[in-house]
Structures are given as structure tokens and as C-alpha cells.
Amino acid sequence: MKRFKFPKIKFKKGNLKDFSNYILSILISSLILALILISLPLTERISSSSTYDLVNKSSMYWAKEYVLKLTLQDQTDIEGKIDRTKSILQTRLRNFGVEQSNISSYQEGEDEYIKVNVQTTKEKELIDTLIKSPYIVEILTRKDDVNYEDTENPLIPYLPENYNTTDFNGADFRNVFVTKLKNSAGEYSYFALFKTWPWRTDWKEFLEQYSGQTVGVSIDGFVTPVQISAQDSTFAVSASTSEDKYAKATDLLYNSGNIPLTYSVEKEEEFESDIAEIDYIKLTEGILVAILFIYIYLLLIEKTPKKTLIQSGLSSIITVSGWITYLKITSTPIDIFILALEVIAIVVIIRLITENIESRLNVTVLLLIVAIFGVLFGSGYVKMFTKDLIILLIFSNLSLLITSFYITNVKKSLKL
Amino acid sequence: MNLIENVLQNWSSYELIMEGVLILSILLTSLVVIYIFSKNRKILALSSISLAVLMLVIFIGIFIVDSILKIHVTEVFRTIPILSLLFILSNLGILLGFYTSKKKAKGFKLSSIRREFLKDSIKQTVFLALLGISTLLFLSPQTEVVLSISILSSVVTIWITYWISRYILK
């Protein structure tokens, strides 16, 4: 019997390339449509299977004012000490990612006060700790005449009056490294490893002297007993947590600087947060209408070439809708006014670099400098804005490449 | 001095240092990059003046908002220098791109950049103004102020830079 042979399908090189470009163009069209549909407000009205909506941070904000009464041991350089305390509190809050914090000092009669105002979405309990604890660290040694095992008085090991003071305090350590280690129960939890300068022989001698014994670390008047290892020279204090967020707060308390005075909380009061409510739906409509009118103006009055306008318009749509889709899918909370500023900035940048293609590299590099330094040295809203800007700059350059390819192929396919 | 104290309002040295480090590092690195791309001292000089003018205009803008219009300056206002720097550096980036692409062309004169710079400045001004005005209707008052100061200071700086360029780009 004669065997049937399927004819071999031969693609010409040129045809295969055209075919794959054609398929790719269709895929890009579907992607653009999907991005637009997902990024538009209230997606649930379009499809019941996708109920993405932007997570607006405005409802997560809380605001509080703390008044701290300062206790100055000696009256030298009062202004300097107050400024240092303000700086340390601000470092703690900024590095923790608090969106808005304002710290001021004032005098009332003979007393000095520091007022801290915060408005944030971060956990209240942790912010309370960062502000209310001066975190004054002192190393103590055990007294010979105290029974630390007294079962009738279990608080004995935790009270500073049951210890001898030493010359060591928080200022003697260059860094306190908070990391996960195995505890006595064999489970992982966070410990603070005290690191001093290599030339500090007195600390080495102290560790050798008390090797294998228990000493105490007093933090704001509460002592944590610490067993000094007989095998090595590590000094590890339990951070009493296995959760990352508490460990981060502990790290900041140890490493943001040593507060040169003591204070107590005089007053704390919660306020209504003062966050500008922006109607996300109206804003989307507004920005879309604004961009449409500007492009019509550029076409009719400025006589900008159609190709440039189509490319910059399409790139703007891909970038902005892609960014909003990402925020929706990952449920990333965002401040709507920051999103508005991001959209306005990126639309301006895309139009500029599309019209001046020879400047694309220069503009992108210069703007990346702003964004990278903003992430490195900025805080609060500046950090959030610049962090997003890095992604948007990369995304906008990618979308310009995609649009250029897409427009060329669609024109070819439609024989325009 | 009083003017500076008014705007800074009880800032701690940490805040002053961090803000200073942020702005200065952006300005210095941008100028280094501009020089690396252009290898031209006149463009470097023009860019330096432009960035210095921008900082001055932003400061005056925030001072007017705080002292004259009595609008409370909040944390959100820290985004103004960043937004304005984005607009000005993109304007300078375009000037730089045009210069680097044309400098090896036959009969190229530095003064020819000014014509192109004028065209781009007009387009950028129109685009910023239109986008700013049209979105103002939908933003909160605080964001409106931030956007207005950023756009106004950028536009003023763009035109001061263009005016100064007639003396530098000869």
C-alpha cells in the first residue's frame, strides 16, 4: 500500500518573520486593551471575575501628637541636646517609613518640651515605641549580695537597683546588629549583637572578666539578663521577637543614635488625619480628558507630526495603564495624590523624549539620577515618589520601544 | 536669615542635613553627567546657572505660599524640588541631546542650539501649562499648590535659562 505523506510546509524566511510580527502585533493590541480595561476605575462593573480596584491609602492614615517632657541632668549645651534628640527621633521615624512627621521644641516656664506630630499608615504600636522610648542603654553587672533566683520575688533580675553600674553605655558601641539566632528553646528569634570598635580593649577585657557569667543590659530602666558566652566574644541580647517588623523597630532604636537626655510622655492625643481626599474616578477622567485636549492642541495648533503624537500617546497609555494595573494586581496601597503627580510627570517626560529621540539617553540618565538620589537620601513622600519613578522611567523607555515596533507593524499590515 | 528660618520652621539638624545632601547630590551629579556627555564648559555653565536659578525660584515660591498666602507648608511640599528638577533636567537633557547629535556636523555653531532650545522651551511650556491647568480642577488644594509651584518655577527657570543662554551660547 502506498504510504500517504503529508506535504511539508515550507515557510519562506521573509514570510515567517512577517507572520511572527503580525502575531506579535495582535498580542500587543490585546495587551494594551487588557491594560486599559484593568487600569480603569471600578473594573468590577465590566467583569464579575475581576474585582481589582486601587488600594487607596487615605483610609489607612492615623494622626497623633505626642508631647515629651525633657529631663536635663546638667544645664550645659541644652539647645544642642534638644536638637540631637529631635534628630534621633526624626531618624527613627523617617527610616521606618513614616509618611509625615514634624518635630518641634518649646519651653514652658522652666521646662523644656518636644512635640512630635505624626501622620502615617504604619502600625500605631510600633510608632508609639519609636517615639516614647529614649532607649538609653547601660551595661550592668550583678551584685554579690542579691539572690537572683528568689522565687518569691521574680522581678529581681529585671530591676536596675539590683545591679552595679559599669562605664559601658550605648555610646560605646559602633553598631548593634539585629539578626536571627537560635534561642535556648532551639527556635529562631531576633537577637541584638553589640559591636564595639576593634581597638576598644576595655570591652574585650570586660567580656573576658565576666566570661560564662550573667550580666545585665538596662534599656530605659528595664534590665535584660545576658549570659556572656564562654566560647566566643559575642554579646547577644534577646530582642524578644521573631517578627520582622518588631526587629526593624528594635534595629532603629539601637542604631539611630544615643539620646543625650531622658524624657517622659506628658501628653498624647489622636487627631483626625488631614489627608486630601481625591476622587480617583474623577481624577482619571480629568487626566484622560486633559491629555486628549493637549494632544489635539499639539496636532492642530503646534502642527506636531502625527507619528510623534501617536507614539507618545500610545507610550503614555501603556506606561500609565501598566503601572496602575501593577498596583491593582499586587494590591499595593498608594496615595492618590502621589499617583497623580507620577502620572503628570511621566506623561510630560514621555512626550519630550518621543519628540527629541536623540535626547532619550541624556534625559533618562539625568532623571534616573534624581530618582536614585531621592530613594537613597529622601524620606516620606519623596522616597515613595522617586522609588516609583525609577520603575516608571524604565517602563516608559520599554513602552517607547514596544510602540515603535507596534506602529511600524500595524502600518505594514494595514498597508498604510 | 529670617526668610530662611520662616520656611524651615524648627527643622532639626538631621532634616537640614538630609535635605541638603539630597539636593546637593542631585545637582552635583547631574552637572558631572552633563559635562561628561557634552565636554563643553559653556553648556556646563548654563546648566549650573539654570539649576541655581531653579533652587532660588522654588525657595521664593515656598516662602510666598507660607508667609503671604498663609498655606501651611507640609511634608508634601518636599516633592516640589524633585518635580521641578525632573522638568528642568529634562529640558536641559534635550538641549544636551541636540548638542551631542549636532556638534560634529559641518558648520555647526553653538548659537544654532539656541533656536532649537527656543522651540523646545515653547513646547514644554505649553505642555506643562496645559497639563497643569487642566488637572488642577481634579486635584486636592494641597496637591494643586505643589503642582502649581513646581510648574511655575520650572517655566520661570526655563525662560531665565533661555535669556541667559544668549550671553553664554555665543
Chai-1 contact restraints between the chains, C-beta under 6 A:
chainA,res_idxA,chainB,res_idxB,connection_type,confidence,min_distance_angstrom,max_distance_angstrom,comment,restraint_id
A,D83,B,S12,contact,1.0,0.0,6.0,A-B,restraint_1
A,D83,B,S13,contact,1.0,0.0,6.0,A-B,restraint_2
A,K86,B,S12,contact,1.0,0.0,6.0,A-B,restraint_3
A,S87,B,S12,contact,1.0,0.0,6.0,A-B,restraint_4
A,S87,B,S13,contact,1.0,0.0,6.0,A-B,restraint_5
A,S87,B,Y14,contact,1.0,0.0,6.0,A-B,restraint_6
A,Q90,B,S12,contact,1.0,0.0,6.0,A-B,restraint_7
A,Q90,B,Y14,contact,1.0,0.0,6.0,A-B,restraint_8
A,Q90,B,E15,contact,1.0,0.0,6.0,A-B,restraint_9
A,T91,B,Y14,contact,1.0,0.0,6.0,A-B,restraint_10
A,Q100,B,E75,contact,1.0,0.0,6.0,A-B,restraint_11
A,S104,B,N10,contact,1.0,0.0,6.0,A-B,restraint_12
A,A276,B,S140,contact,1.0,0.0,6.0,A-B,restraint_13
A,A276,B,Q142,contact,1.0,0.0,6.0,A-B,restraint_14
A,I278,B,S140,contact,1.0,0.0,6.0,A-B,restraint_15
A,K282,B,F138,contact,1.0,0.0,6.0,A-B,restraint_16
A,L283,B,F138,contact,1.0,0.0,6.0,A-B,restraint_17
A,G286,B,T135,contact,1.0,0.0,6.0,A-B,restraint_18
A,G286,B,F138,contact,1.0,0.0,6.0,A-B,restraint_19
A,I287,B,T135,contact,1.0,0.0,6.0,A-B,restraint_20
A,A290,B,L131,contact,1.0,0.0,6.0,A-B,restraint_21
A,A290,B,S134,contact,1.0,0.0,6.0,A-B,restraint_22
A,A290,B,T135,contact,1.0,0.0,6.0,A-B,restraint_23
A,I294,B,L130,contact,1.0,0.0,6.0,A-B,restraint_24
A,F337,B,T143,contact,1.0,0.0,6.0,A-B,restraint_25
A,I344,B,L131,contact,1.0,0.0,6.0,A-B,restraint_26
A,A345,B,L86,contact,1.0,0.0,6.0,A-B,restraint_27
A,I349,B,S90,contact,1.0,0.0,6.0,A-B,restraint_28
A,L352,B,S90,contact,1.0,0.0,6.0,A-B,restraint_29
A,N356,B,I94,contact,1.0,0.0,6.0,A-B,restraint_30
A,N356,B,G97,contact,1.0,0.0,6.0,A-B,restraint_31
A,E358,B,G97,contact,1.0,0.0,6.0,A-B,restraint_32
A,E358,B,S101,contact,1.0,0.0,6.0,A-B,restraint_33
A,S359,B,G93,contact,1.0,0.0,6.0,A-B,restraint_34
A,S359,B,I94,contact,1.0,0.0,6.0,A-B,restraint_35
A,S359,B,G97,contact,1.0,0.0,6.0,A-B,restraint_36
A,N362,B,F37,contact,1.0,0.0,6.0,A-B,restraint_37
A,N362,B,G93,contact,1.0,0.0,6.0,A-B,restraint_38
A,N362,B,L96,contact,1.0,0.0,6.0,A-B,restraint_39
A,N362,B,G97,contact,1.0,0.0,6.0,A-B,restraint_40
A,V363,B,S90,contact,1.0,0.0,6.0,A-B,restraint_41
A,V363,B,G93,contact,1.0,0.0,6.0,A-B,restraint_42
A,V365,B,V33,contact,1.0,0.0,6.0,A-B,restraint_43
A,L366,B,S30,contact,1.0,0.0,6.0,A-B,restraint_44
A,L366,B,L89,contact,1.0,0.0,6.0,A-B,restraint_45
A,L366,B,G93,contact,1.0,0.0,6.0,A-B,restraint_46
A,L367,B,L86,contact,1.0,0.0,6.0,A-B,restraint_47
A,I369,B,T29,contact,1.0,0.0,6.0,A-B,restraint_48
A,I369,B,S30,contact,1.0,0.0,6.0,A-B,restraint_49
A,V370,B,I26,contact,1.0,0.0,6.0,A-B,restraint_50
A,V370,B,L85,contact,1.0,0.0,6.0,A-B,restraint_51
A,V370,B,L86,contact,1.0,0.0,6.0,A-B,restraint_52
A,F373,B,S25,contact,1.0,0.0,6.0,A-B,restraint_53
A,F373,B,I26,contact,1.0,0.0,6.0,A-B,restraint_54
A,G374,B,I82,contact,1.0,0.0,6.0,A-B,restraint_55
A,F377,B,M18,contact,1.0,0.0,6.0,A-B,restraint_56
A,F377,B,V21,contact,1.0,0.0,6.0,A-B,restraint_57
A,F377,B,L22,contact,1.0,0.0,6.0,A-B,restraint_58
A,G378,B,L22,contact,1.0,0.0,6.0,A-B,restraint_59
A,G380,B,E75,contact,1.0,0.0,6.0,A-B,restraint_60
A,Y381,B,E75,contact,1.0,0.0,6.0,A-B,restraint_61
A,Y381,B,V76,contact,1.0,0.0,6.0,A-B,restraint_62
A,Y381,B,T79,contact,1.0,0.0,6.0,A-B,restraint_63
A,V382,B,R78,contact,1.0,0.0,6.0,A-B,restraint_64
A,V382,B,T79,contact,1.0,0.0,6.0,A-B,restraint_65
A,V382,B,I82,contact,1.0,0.0,6.0,A-B,restraint_66
A,F385,B,T79,contact,1.0,0.0,6.0,A-B,restraint_67
